[in-house]
Amino acid sequence: MLDLLNRPLKNLRLSVTDRCNLRCQYCMPEAEYVWLPREDLLNFEEISRLVDVFISLGVDRVRLTGGEPLLRRDLPSLVRMLAAKPVLKDLAMTSNGILLADQIEALKEAGLKRVTVSLDTLHHDRFAALARFDELTRVKQGIAAAHRAFGTLKIDTVVIKGTNDDELVPLIEYGKTVNGEVRFIEYMDVGGATHWSWANVLSRAEMLERLSAHYGSVTAPANESSAPADRYALPDGTVFGIISSTTAPFCSSCDRSRLTADGMWYLCLYATRGTDLRAALRKGASVDELRELVAGLWRQRDDRGAEQRLALGDRRAFVPIKALKQDPHLEMHTRGG
């Protein structure tokens, strides 16, 4: 099933909670937030049923997100339910790593296949400045546990000029010690990034220039998937990625959609309106009715949010604070990254 730009529905980002135990500068920089009512959250059976609908339309990759997904009680039970669906080729999770060491074995046993951990700095003082709490030690413990459990992992780093852009090389070197493929993410003006400005964006071109100056020739191996990261190799064979959603968007090949913890479905990271699948589900919609609803919306999809933002030229943060406080679904910690 294709949208208006011939993009298939393949990847589902599934947020299981909007709660988080960090307050990262690029995601949750404000002092107060409006949370989703707990009674509105989808239960695991509802999530499983909706995933079945998406699978029937072509989705074969699911990523658990948040907020911080490990704050959702008994998450391995949901993983077990999803892992039992034979059509899924990939079941992954993105976490900030704080609670990972205590839960990784249960998650792997339940059927989780891959883990990505967010890590923006290797300095304790910077971690506290970026995330409002210094949890660097526990994040590293979580990364070490993921390495032991899976043998490999991915490490996501949001690069902000003047904040952590001098850590490109140290982060790659750290990644080598845990068999972690580091993916540098350009600072994006999405959701709650209310402090965003062009002046703080370190572009893919600048990242490659700096890394080449340190390591020598950087090559680009052929990408084998629709993953958002462009992958590169250092002279010693170390592979890293860059997600250049701000300066070189990949909208033309984007096969992702996002389902919030309370069942709002978004067709684009920059979308300001979603579709309430929970309401349809709890009103007794059949699988066929849900399938028709999702299919109809995807076939009319022409979203190119990142490209449209880039075309604006000089721009400010995407969503004003007032709007964020009126609709928590506009927040990145609600709809997942």
Secondary structure, 3 states (H helix, E strand, C coil): CECCCCCECCEEEEECCCCCCCCCCCCCCCCCCCCCCHHHCCCHHHHHHHHHHHHHCCCCEEEEECCCHHHCCCHHHHHHHHHCCCCCCEEEEEECCCCHHHHHHHHHHHCCCEEEEECCCCCHHHHHHHHCCCCHHHHHHHHHHHHHHHCCEEEEEEEECCCCHHHHHHHHHHHHHCCEEEEEEECCCCCCCCCCCHHHECCHHHHHHHHHHHHCCCECCCCCCCCCCEEEECCCCCEEEEECCCCCCCHHHCCEEEECCCCEEECCCCCCCCEEHHHHHHCCCCHHHHHHHHHHHHHCCCCCHHHHHHHCCCCCCCCCHHHHHHCHHHCHHHHCC
